[in-house]
Amino acid sequence: MSSKQETIDYLIGKLDALPGVYARKFFGEYGIYYRDKVVAMVCDDQLFVKPIAAGKSFLGDPEYAPPYPGAKDHFLIPEDEWEDSERLCELIRLIEPEIKPPVKRMKSK
């Protein structure tokens, strides 16, 4: 099952205080990017945030789950917590510095 565009639009709307936040579709689901780094994924209309130490401190005792079979556990942010846009934005702001930037791939000739 894949995520609905309405879910992505809602979450991006909640994160609009973060300049340049966007979503990109991949593998039938979505990645949420901030400063061109993948900070979260939306799979089966559920929000999974990268499990970074600063995020764990901020969330306290977060729930963990893999976004898809075979993936490492991420923070699973329950839907009833999506309404608090300030909290979501702060979580993303805190974890972003600890995420490595994507590797630029050389174009083949």
C-alpha positions in Angstrom: 0.0 0.0 0.0 1.4 3.4 -0.8 0.8 6.8 0.9 -1.8 9.3 -0.3 -0.8 12.6 -1.8 -3.1 14.2 0.8 -1.0 12.9 3.6 2.1 14.4 2.1 0.4 17.7 1.5 -0.8 17.8 5.1 2.6 17.0 6.5 4.5 19.5 4.3 1.9 22.1 5.3 2.7 21.4 9.0 6.4 21.7 8.2 6.1 24.9 6.2 8.0 26.9 8.9 11.1 25.1 7.7 12.4 26.9 4.7 12.9 24.6 1.7 11.2 21.5 3.2 9.9 19.3 0.4 8.8 15.7 -0.3 9.9 13.5 -3.1 8.4 10.2 -4.2 10.6 7.1 -4.2 9.8 3.4 -4.3 6.1 4.1 -4.2 6.4 6.1 -0.9 7.8 9.5 0.0 10.9 11.0 1.5 10.7 14.3 3.4 13.8 16.5 2.8 15.1 19.4 4.7 18.2 21.2 3.5 18.4 18.6 0.8 18.8 15.8 3.4 16.3 13.0 3.9 15.0 13.6 7.5 11.9 11.4 7.4 9.8 9.0 5.3 6.1 8.6 4.8 5.2 4.9 4.2 1.7 3.6 4.3 0.5 7.0 5.5 2.7 6.8 8.6 5.5 9.3 9.5 8.9 7.8 10.2 11.7 10.2 11.4 15.4 9.3 11.3 16.5 7.9 14.7 19.0 10.5 15.7 20.2 11.0 19.3 19.0 14.6 19.5 15.6 13.4 18.4 15.5 10.8 21.0 16.3 13.3 23.7 13.6 15.6 22.4 10.9 13.0 22.1 11.7 11.2 25.4 10.5 7.7 24.9 9.7 7.4 21.2 8.0 4.5 19.5 10.2 2.7 17.0 9.2 0.8 13.9 10.7 0.1 10.4 9.2 2.2 7.6 9.3 -0.9 5.3 10.2 -4.5 5.6 14.0 -4.9 6.1 14.6 -1.3 7.0 16.2 -0.2 10.3 13.9 1.2 12.9 12.9 4.8 12.8 10.9 7.0 15.2 7.3 6.4 14.4 5.4 9.6 15.0 1.7 8.9 15.7 -0.8 10.7 13.6 -2.4 12.4 16.6 1.0 14.2 17.1 1.1 15.6 13.6 -1.2 18.5 14.5 1.6 20.1 16.6 3.5 21.8 13.8 5.9 23.6 16.2 6.9 20.3 17.7 7.4 18.6 14.3 9.5 21.5 13.0 11.6 21.5 16.2 12.2 17.7 15.9 13.4 18.1 12.3 15.6 21.1 13.1 17.3 19.1 15.9 18.1 16.0 13.8 19.1 17.7 10.5 22.6 18.7 11.6 23.5 15.1 12.5 22.4 13.7 9.1 25.1 13.3 6.5 24.5 15.2 3.2 23.7 13.0 0.2 26.7 11.8 -1.8 27.0 13.5 -5.1 27.3 10.9 -7.8 29.5 11.4 -10.8 27.6 11.2 -14.1 28.8 8.4 -16.3 29.9 9.2 -19.8 
